[in-house]
Structure formats: structure tokens, C-alpha cells
Amino acid sequence: MKERKVVDPEYLLKEAPREKKFLIGNEAVAEAVKRANVDIGVSYPITPQSEAMHLVGDIYAEGYLKDYYRAEHELGAMAAVAGAAMGGARTFTATSGPGTLRAFEMFPCWAGARLPIVCAFMCRGVNSPLTIQPDNIEIGWLMDTGMLIFHAENPQEFFDMLLQAYVIAEQPDVHIPVGVCADGFFVTHTREIVEVTPEDEMLPPYDPSKSPCPTMDMETPPIRQIRDPFVMKSNYISYNAHASWQQEVRAAAERSRKHIAKYLGSSIEVTNPDAEILLMASGTAAAQARVAVERAQKDGIDAGLVKVKVIRPFPDKEIRELTENPKAILVPEHNIVGWLAREVMSRTDYTKVCGGPRVFGGMTMPPEVILSEIKNLARVI
Amino acid sequence: MRFDIRMSGLGGQGMVTAANILGSAAVKDGKHSIVIPFFGAEKRLAPTESYVRISSEEVYEKGEVTYPNVIMVFHEEVITKGKCYTMPFYEGLQQDGLLIINDSDEISLSERNTQSLKERNARIFYVPASQIALDVAGTELATNMAMLGALVGATDIVTFDSLEKAIAERFGERKFVASATTAALDDVLKRKYARAQELVEKNMEAVRVAAKSIKDS
């Protein structure tokens, strides 16, 4: 194994010196994994994720991980990290679009088993017709798996959020998985400046004794997991146990809020919150929206931006407060269903919320498209 | 000054490599840059594009450059056979934009296209980049470097110093993450030169010759 120094998580995330590198998003992922003191990485290739887990394989060869292998398919990869996490290992894996769907059964299982797995989702369009292009519809499906969901805007945020995810996921009162999402290609294949912490400093190792569920070992063999499965008993107690267990997973997500505040700073980033027209966006749509808002302001339109970084647990209170005053709310998104608009609408006077513009199927969203919607709104409010 | 650059060409001509080197050089000059390739199932000789945004201010936009102020055409078939992702090839070009085309002779454009480019007040430079690459660097694989030279000649977008460092970094010892086809071309290129330093020098020569040809024109 590579000789490295264990450092305090708060120091690593907030104070450690940073070196500027010119990286693509997938390289930033491998850099984060390097510093996260991950025990095992399990890969299965799919564009646009493949490069990231390939690079994790490279750093395994350099001695940054204890184990690494390529699974038989995505469901196998996700099941393998579940097994490793149950055995007390810190794990990493990543997938995209159709891979996410193929593995989907495991995500509620991770949450239900209270496994602090961190998985990167490089969002891609979903078939059919076949596409490999950026589109983040899968986040809309991941939202209700019980996992925490972060959405990165750029390679820098992807790097930071992956490290933050481990620290938050492994808190004893949280201990559920985190999906760190980024729009495929727009983040994974985009090269820009990423400031990274020193290569020889890493997070403290995962301490499985802090897990709310017993770690599997010879004393607690896997059979214990299925010794008394609820499904084998059709009685009130077994139903109730399952129901309260699901509630407990959601409660764990709620309890993550204070840790998110501590390590991410906030679930949202706000520019000009008192604006008449407020944009709400996440991921790369927030990047495009920021440029559109700046240009709208230059044209004398009172516009502002709320970037939503954390999708689960959704920043309910903040969004309720921020949506009270603006006359109109615009939600640009990189998917056809408008999952963010849906979230915002359910927390405010929905008649003020204008879902769109939406770009899906792989095209880019030029700021000009958002700007023209802002101008349309400015004319009618 | 803000540059939004689109590089159009045929797979294997090095648009993506040129974009990475240009962005890297800009960052070395202390500027902000975002580099992104067009993401499809690109292959040799298929239409391929890459995009570079460079500014002294922070750059946020992601994705393809829809409204470039610089378009670099690496192969005449981008124009003559429509081998690009936009039709016509200058679609989205901003007013007073710049066109750099790899060809020794002017390509005859339709009346409509000529008129449209005139209305945009586009500056058009022809540079025999492939010829320069062959004559100076001894391989057509240096076409992309000659194209970067032409760009520097027309705009002074990056310094020669940073460009040289970026080329050395890209083809030097440091491992670069590239697709299998790009890695194969890297190997071909590296085999043409005895040492990595020679590769850098020859490519820089192609850059300077192309830059001079633009400055002199």
C-alpha cells in the first residue's frame, strides 16, 4: 500500500493546501477516491463513466486501494459493494444512465441495510433509442431510494462532494448511502481547473463499529441478515417492523442535514435572492443559468439564482422561504420530466413556477435559451 | 477578451488534442478555460468537434459552444461535404467572428454563404496547415499544431511559451488519459521522433511557421 498520512476530515475538506490541476471530471473522481482512503472499488464500464472506474483501477495498481475488480454487470457491481460494506469496508463504484437502471434494485437495499456506500452517477440519457449523451433523468428516479443525493455542477464540486459524501454517509446517526451525481460529459469529459488536496493525505479509515447495524464477520455471519426476514411472517409485528425501518431510513436522511451544513456549508447557493424572477437549477443547468442571470441583470431585468446542490434531503425550508417573494420562478433542467420543477412546485405556490427550459437527449443548453425565457417572463409579470 | 472557439474536422486530425493543449496553455498564462469535446461515437474520418472557452474572467458555461467567435476548420470536407455538426459550417458564428480554414486555396462558397459571412463581417484566414505540418514537422499529424499556430498568429490568444509547455506536457512522460484511438495515434506520432523533446520542437516549429504565415498575410 502507498504510504500516506491520515488527517482530520475537517482539515482535509476545509483547510488542507490545494494544488491547481487542469482535469476532466472523471480524473477529478479518481483524485477524490485517492484521498478518501477507499478499501475496495468495484467497476463495470459504461459511457460516460468508464474512464473514472478505469482510473480507480490505475490508482489501485499504485497502491491507493486495497482491492479492485471488474464485476459481471452493474447489478453485480452494486451487490458487491453492498457485501463489502456489510463486511466493514469503505467502498466506491460508479455508473451511468442504463447502468443505473440495471442496478436499481440495490439502491433501496443499500439504504435499507444502512450501508454508507458512496456511488458516483455520471448521468446519461436512457434508452431507447440508444443514446450516450448527457441527460439527468435518472436523478428523478434515484430521489426516492432512501439515498442522499448530491448534484455537482463541475469537476471541482464533483471532487469535493465525493469526499464530503464519505464523511457525511459514515456519521453514526446517518449511515446511509450517498449518490453523488454529475451530468455526463458536461462534467465527466470537461477539462477545467480543479483544486486538489495533497496526494499523501487521506481520510481516516472507515470505522464499522460506528454502524447502527452489526458488521458481518464470523461472529455475525451473513445468515443473520435473513434469519428472521419480515417476508417469512405474515403478522402485524413484521409489517410494522418493516414500516418503521423504512421510516428510520428517512429519519437518517433528515439527521444528515446538520452534517451537510457542517461539511458542504449549505444545500443551496443563492445569488440575488430578492429578485423578481428567481431561477432554480442544479448541476450544469445551474452553470448555464448563472450566465443567463448575469446577462439578464445587465439588460435591467431583476433576476436571481438558487443553485440546489443537495437533492436529498431536499432543502425544504430554504426553498419555501426563497420562493415566497419572487413573482416568478424558472427551473431550467437537463431532463424531460422536470424533477426539480416538481420538487419546487410541491413546496410553494405552484402557479408561480415555470418549469423549463428543458433540454434532454444530449443537447447543450445555451444560456441564450434560458435568457430568452427570462425575458418572456419579464414581459408578463 | 473572451474566446468561444469551435474546432471542426475529421476524426484523427487532432481537434480534441488541440483543444486540450490550447486550454492548458491558457491556464498556464493565468487565464480561465473550459475544454470539452463533442461526445459521440467518434471515429477516424467521421465529423469531430471540440470546443474551448478562454477568458480572463471565470468561465461557467458547459457543453458545446453554440455561438463561437472563432471557428477553426481542420478539413475542407467540413465545408464542401458538410462533415460537421452544424449546417452550414459557420452556423452560430458571432458578428465580427474569425474563421481559420486549413487549405492552401480559397474554397468556393455558395453565394448565400458568402453573403451570410459578409453580413457577419467575418474575418477569414486560409492557412495550409497540413502542408506546413508535413514540410516542417514531417508528418500530417501535426496539422492540429499548425492550426493552433494560425490561431495564435491571428489572436495572440496564448503565449508561445505556455503553448510549448502544454505540448511538452501532453506528449511527455506524464500519463495522459486518452481513448484507445487517440492513444494509438499518440504512439504513431511518438514513433516518428527519436525523442519526446524532438517531437515538441518540431511541433513548435510548425506552430511558429503557421503563426508567421498569418501575421504576414
Boltz contact constraints between the chains, C-beta under 6 A:
constraints:
  - contact:
      token1: [A, 22]
      token2: [B, 24]
      max_distance: 6.0
  - contact:
      token1: [A, 22]
      token2: [B, 27]
      max_distance: 6.0
  - contact:
      token1: [A, 185]
      token2: [B, 39]
      max_distance: 6.0
  - contact:
      token1: [A, 186]
      token2: [B, 62]
      max_distance: 6.0
  - contact:
      token1: [A, 186]
      token2: [B, 63]
      max_distance: 6.0
  - contact:
      token1: [A, 189]
      token2: [B, 39]
      max_distance: 6.0
  - contact:
      token1: [A, 190]
      token2: [B, 36]
      max_distance: 6.0
  - contact:
      token1: [A, 190]
      token2: [B, 62]
      max_distance: 6.0
  - contact:
      token1: [A, 191]
      token2: [B, 23]
      max_distance: 6.0
  - contact:
      token1: [A, 191]
      token2: [B, 35]
      max_distance: 6.0
  - contact:
      token1: [A, 192]
      token2: [B, 34]
      max_distance: 6.0
  - contact:
      token1: [A, 284]
      token2: [B, 62]
      max_distance: 6.0
  - contact:
      token1: [A, 287]
      token2: [B, 60]
      max_distance: 6.0
  - contact:
      token1: [A, 287]
      token2: [B, 62]
      max_distance: 6.0
  - contact:
      token1: [A, 290]
      token2: [B, 60]
      max_distance: 6.0
  - contact:
      token1: [A, 291]
      token2: [B, 60]
      max_distance: 6.0
  - contact:
      token1: [A, 291]
      token2: [B, 61]
      max_distance: 6.0
  - contact:
      token1: [A, 364]
      token2: [B, 63]
      max_distance: 6.0
  - contact:
      token1: [A, 364]
      token2: [B, 64]
      max_distance: 6.0
  - contact:
      token1: [A, 366]
      token2: [B, 66]
      max_distance: 6.0
